[in-house]
Amino acid sequence: MKWANFLHIYQPSDQQPDILQSIVDQSYRPILTHLMNNPNVRVTLNVNGALLELFDKYGHRDLIDMLRQGGEVGKIEFTGCGKYHAFLPLLEEKDICRQVIINNETCLFYLGEKAYQPRGFFPSEMAWHDRLVSIIESLGFEWVILDEIAATGAPGEIDYTKIYKIKDSKLSVFFRERRLSNLIMSAIVRSKATLLEAMKDELGSSRYIVTAMDGETFGHHRPGLEKMLFDILDTPDFNLVKISELLDGGRETIELRPVASTWASSKSDIDAGIQFLSWNDPENNIHKWQWELFQLVRREVGAMDRESTIFPEVEKKMDISTASDHFWWASAKPWWSVEMIEDGAYRLLETMRMVPNVSKESVDRTRDLYEKIISTAFNWQRSGRIRAMMQEQRLILRIPFKDRTIGRGGGEEGVYYAFINMMKRLEHEAAQNREYEKAILWRDAMYKFEHKLDIYDTINAIDLVRIEIPNEEVEKTIQQYKQKYAELRGGQPEQRGS
């Protein structure tokens, strides 16, 4: 079984040096050191040019050296991307191209031609739209990596024994497997043993695996989880490959047209046409003003004389302003930071003030939009609106399992009792094996399901069941309970007593 691990590392171009230092010490340096010391490691890595510049600026040049060496000896395969983490589907074509081109230039400068030879492309947030196909292809890339939901608009529909290609193009597309990526990133599996148990259906099969995760997860966001990553990279059970190597396997090819999505999209988001909600929410006035401000400044910068001595400085400031961070932090569903919102708006205001001979009307409108964004952000925070929006989002995302099954009626009632039955079995087995902590886990999980308290769990027990019991057995049990329900269910809403 071939396993292609994809890691994405990124920090804003103005990241504070102390924060960068902690991420370097906790995550980047341990990961890269391990990669270089293990002769069997192969990974596909996305590092944007802005982060390489930060490494250089703050004296972390040993990381650049390791990245270059890893690329030169074939351990690391780099991908293309936008230099400043722009949300590409919402930019104009010329800005998308510029972001990718200047990223290539920066990566080549730091990593060299021998190391940096990107065949694949990573759109930030795995944000996808059809309009990106011709742009990415024209820039010379052979493949793109997206989340599995992009294939059809629903997760779980990828055949990982086959290779996928985007219709009417030469671009191949690889889909991140959500289940395994999330099991690892969420720390449900934290050891080689639990990882192998979670993958028992995949091991020894003819399929391949593509996982994609943020590198900062390992060691920084989740202290200690870097050891789990090292276990993955060191395990001889896995044939670790770079993504481009999967193209050489002679597998059957399927053509499709990916749907607009991100790696955070849900099926309901896509069905409702709000898959880009975190960056451009039609009900969010701050987002509306942010994009108006962005387009206004972008238009004035684009009209500048390119021969002007100040143009390179203004253009760079505009390039940095394409970063998606300040839009994302303004979503309040659930991400929110007045500091990041102000930082993005002020950068655009500064950029406009640098444009020579700009009209007073444009400057006034820019300042007006800046003030609207900031005053509204503070007002939302003071008034409690942000707390209410976050709470509403949590209620949308966290529906008790009992309501999602018994509450829906029909055969879904059988699903609830199927999982309760499986948990009882797992509790009994754990107690027999004297794994008392695990037995308590299953006991508590059943109590939470019964009393609708599972919405407060970081990791839902349903996911744990699917790790402990093979997926085929889980599905078989569910169908048995659904069938039992169908046999007992009468033809009228009122049921006989029993």
N, C-alpha and C positions, 0 to 999 in steps of 0.2 A: 504494500500500500504506500503510495507516494503522498507526502504531506508537505504542502507549501505554506510556510508561515510568513505572513505579511505584517510588518510593524510600521506604524506611523508615528513619527516624533515631530513635535511642533511647539514653539512658544512665540507669543507676540513679539514683534520686532523691537518694542520698547519695554520688554520684560525687565523687572527690577533685578539688579545683579545678585542680591541675596537670595531671591526666590530661584533664579537660575542656578545658583550655586547648590542649593539643596536638591534640586532635581538632578543636576549632574552627579552629585555624590550618591544620591539614593537610587538613581535609575540608570542614567545614560552611561556613566563610566563602568559600573558593574556589568551591565549588559554587554557593552562593546568589548570589555576585557575578556568576558567569558567566550564571546564569539571568536575572538582572535586566538584563544588558548585551546579551543576544541577543533581538532582537524576535520571532524565530520559535519560541522555546522554549515547549513546553507539557509539563508533567509533572503526575502525580498523586502527592501526597506525604503520608506519614503522619508526623506529629510529635506525640508525646503531651504532655499538659499538664505532666507532671513535668519534661520537658526544657525547656519554655518557662520554667518557674519557675527552673530552673538557669541559663538564659541571663540572666534578670533578676537573680538573686541574685549572680552573679559578673561582672556588668558587660558582658555580651555583648548589649546591647540593640539593637545595629545588626543582629544576626541576626533579632531579632523584627521590626524595622522592614522588613527585606527580605522576610520571610515575609508580613507584612501587605500590603505593596505588591504582591507577586507575586500574592496572592489577589485583591486589589482590581482589578487590571488583567487578570485572567484567565489569567495565565501558569501559576499553580499552582492545582490543585484539591486540597483537603484531604479526608481521610477521617476517620471516627470510629474510636475504638478504646477500650481500657481505659486509664485514666490512668496506672497504674503497671505496665503490662506484665504483667498477670495471665494465667495460663494458664486461659482461660475455661471449657473443657469440664469442668474439675475443681472449679469453684466452684458455689455455690448460685445460683439465679436472681436472688434479691434482691441478691446481691453483684455479679453480672454487670451488672445494671442500674445499680447505684450507680457502679461503675467507669466505665461509659460516660457516665452523666449528669454526674459531676463532671469528666470529661475535657472534655465539651462546654462546661461552664461556664468552665473554665480557658482553653480555646482561644478562646472568645468574648471573655473578658476581655482577653487579650493581642492577639488578631488582629482582633477586631471583627466585626460581623454582615455587613458587606459582603464581607469576605475569607473568613470561615469559614462556609461553607454546604455541609456534607458530605452528599453523596448516597450515598456508598459507605462500606463498613465493612471495616476490616482487623483480623482477630483475631490477636493476637500469636502468632508462630511459624506463622501460617496454620493454627492448631490448630482443628479442626472436629469438631463432633458435631451430630447431628440436633436435639438439644434447643436449639441456638442459633437455629434458624430463627425460631420465633415470637418470641423475645426481641428479636432484631435488627430484625425486621419491626415489632414493636410500638413500637420506639424511633424509627421514622420513616425508616429507611434503605431505599434502593431496590436496592442491589446489595452483594455481598460479593466479595472477592478471595481465591481459594484456589490451592493448587498444582494442577497438572494431574493429579497422581495421585489427587486427591480425586474426580475424575469417576467412575472405575470401579474404582479400586484398583490400576490399572496405568498407567504413564506412556505417552505417545505415542498417546493415543486421542481427542484433541480435534480437532474440525473447526473451524479458525479462520476459516472463511467464514460460520459461523453464530453466533448468540447463544444462550446457555444460561440456563435459568430453573429454579429449584428447584421441584419438584413440590409441589402443594398450598400454594403461597405466591405472593406477588407479587414475591419477591426474584429478581433476576437474579444470575447468578454468572459472574465472569470468572476464567479459569484462567491462572496464570503458566506460561509456556513454559519448561520446565526447560533444554532444550538451549542456547538462546541466552542465557538468564540466566546459566547456569553458565559458558558460554564466555567471557562478558565478566567475570564476577566472579573467575574463576580465572586471568584474564590470559592465556588461550590466544590471544585476539585482543587486540592492543595498539595497533592502528593502524586508520585508516579503510580502508586497502587490504585488510588481512586480515579486517576485519569484513564488507566488501562481498563478499569471496570466500566467507566462511562463510554469507552470506545469499543467494547467487546463485539458489537455488531459490525464495526468497520474493519477491525484488525483481520488481516488475511484475505480481505476481499479485493476485487479488481478495481475498485473505485479509487479516486484520489480525494484529498481533503484540501480545502483552502480556508485557513483561518485568517482573520484580520483584526488587529487590536492596536490600541494606543500604547506606545512604549512606556509612557509615564505611569501606566497602571501598575507596572512591575517595580515595586520598591518605593515609589513616591506616593501615588494614590492609595496603594495597598502595601504597606510595609511587610516584607517577608515573602511577597508573592513572586519576587524575582527568582527565588529558589525553585519555585514551581516551573518557571520558564526554563531554568537551567536543567531541570529534570527532563523536560520535553526534549530539549536540544541534545541531551546526553543519552537518551534511551535508545538502545540498538534496535528496538522493535519497530522504529519508524525509519522510513527511507526519506530523509529530509531533502527537499529539492527547492529550487527557485521557481517562481511561477512560469517564467518563459520556458523552462525545461518541460513543462506539461504539454507544450505545443508539439513536441517531438515524439509523442507516444503513439502516433498512428491511430488515434481514437476517432470514432464516428463523430461527425460534426452536425450540430443542429443550429438552424438559423432562427432568430427571433428578433423582436424589436423591444428593447427594455422600456419600461414605463417610467415616467417622471417620479423620482423618489430620492430618499437619502437613507443612510444606514440606520437612522432612528425612526423611519416611517413605519406606521402600522397600516394594516389593510384598510381600517376605517378612515385613516388620514387620506389615503390614496383614493378611496371611493368618494370621499367628500371633496376632493380636489384641494386639500389644505396640507399637502405633504411638505411644503416649504414654510409652514406656520411659524417656526422659530426665528425666521429671518424676514418674513414679510407677511404679517398677519393683517388681513383686510379690516379687522376690528380694532387694530392697535394704532392710535393716532401718532404715537411716538415713531413707530415704524414708518408711517406715511411721511412724516416730516423728515426722518432720517434719509429716506430715499429721495425726497425732493431736494434736500440739501446736497446729497451726493451728486445727483444729476446736474444741479445748477453749477456746482464747483467744477465738475468734470467738463461741462460745456465750455466754461470760461478758460480752463487750462488748455483744452483742445484747440481753442481759437488763438492761442499765443503764437508769437513768432518763434519758430524753433531755433532761429539763429540768435535769439536773445541770450545774453551772458547768464541770465538768471534762470533760463528755461530748465536746464538739467536739475537744479535744486527744487524747482517747483514740481517738475514731473515726478521726481522721487517721492516728494511728500504726498502727491496724489496717488502714486503707486501704493504707498503704505496705507493710505486711506481706504483702499479696496478690501482690506482685511474684514472678515465676516464677524469678528468678535463683538463689536459694539452693537450690531443688529441683534445678535444672539442674546446678549445680556439684557436687551430691552424687551425680550419676549414675555417675561414674567410667567411663563408656562413651562417650567417653574423658574427659569433662570433669570436672575435680576441683579444688577450692580449699577448704581448711580455713577460710581467712579468710572467704570468702563464706558457707560453711555456718554458721559461728559468728555472723556478722553477722545472718543471717536468724533464727536461733534466739534470739539475745539480744534482738532487737527484739520478738519475741513475748513473751519473758519480761518485758521492761520494760513492755509493754502490759498484761499480766496484773497486774503490781504496781501499776499506776495505777488499776485498777478498784476503786471504793469498796466496802467491805463484802463483798469476795469471800471465799469460804470458805477456811479454812486447807487443806482437802483439795485444792482446785483449785490453790492456790499451790504446795503441795508437789508435786503431780503435774506441774505446769508446770516446776518446778525439776528434778524427776527426769528428765523428758523432755529438757530442755536438757542436763543432764549426760550422759545416755546418748548423745545425738547427738554431742556434742563428744568425749567419751572414746572412742567408737567410731571417729569420724573419725580421731583421732590414732593409735589402735591400728591401724587399717587402713593408715595411711601408714607407721608404724614397722615393721610386720610384713612389708611388701612386698606386701600384698594388692592395693593400688591398682595397683602396677606390673603385677601378674599379670592383673588385670581389664582394664587397658588393652591389654596384650599379646594377651589373648584376643580382645578386640574387633577389634584390628588383623588378627588371623588370620582372623576372620569376614569382615571387609570386604575383605581383600586376598588373594584367591585368584589365583594366577598364571594368565594367559590360557591357557597351555598345558594346565593342569589343567581349566580351564573348557571346553575344546574337545576336544582329543585325549583328555584324561582321562575325558571323559564317553562317548566312543566314538560309534559310529554316524555319522550325517551331520555331527555337530559337528566331526569330524576335518577335513572339508572346509572348515569356517569358518577353522580355523587356517591352512591352506595358502593359502586365498584372501587372507587379510590379508598373509601373508608375500609372496605374489606381487605384491600391490599395493605393498608397501613396496619391493620390489626395483625395480619400475618407477619409483617416486618417487625412489629413490636414483639411478638411471640418469639420469633427467630433470634432477635437480639438478646432477649432475656435468657433464652436457652444457652446462648453462646457467652453469657455473662458480660455482654456489652451493655451495661445498664444505662450509661449515658445515652446511647443510641435508642434504647427502649423508651427512655423518658422523652426523647425527641418526638417519637411517633405518638406516644400518649398525648403529649402537649399539642401536637399538630391536629389530632382528631378533636380535642377540646376546642381549639381555636376555630376549626371549621364549623363545629356545631354552634358556637356562639358568635360567629362572624367576626372573629378577631384576626383572621389571617391577613387582612389588609395592612397590618402594621409590620409584617415580616419582610425583611430585606430579600430573603430568598424563600419563595413559596414552597411548601412541602410537596406540591405536585411535581415540581422539577426534581426534587430529591427522590421521589418514587420512581421517576423515569430513569434515574441513574441506577437505582438498586435492582430494578426489575427490567429485563429485556423489553424493548419497545413492542415486539410482536406479542409478548405475553400480556403487556398492558392493554394493547388494543383488543386482544381476544377477550380479556376479562370485561372490558367496557361493553363489548358487543353482547356478551352473555347476559350482563345485567340489563342492557337495553331490551334484549329479547324477553327476558323474564318479566320486565315491566309491561311489554306489549301483550304478553299472554294473560296478565292479570287485569289489564286495563279494560274497563267496560265501554259500552257505546254511548254512555251518557255522562254529562259532567258530574252528576252525583254518583258516588261509589258506594257499593254495599259495604256493610261492616264485615269484619272477618275475625 
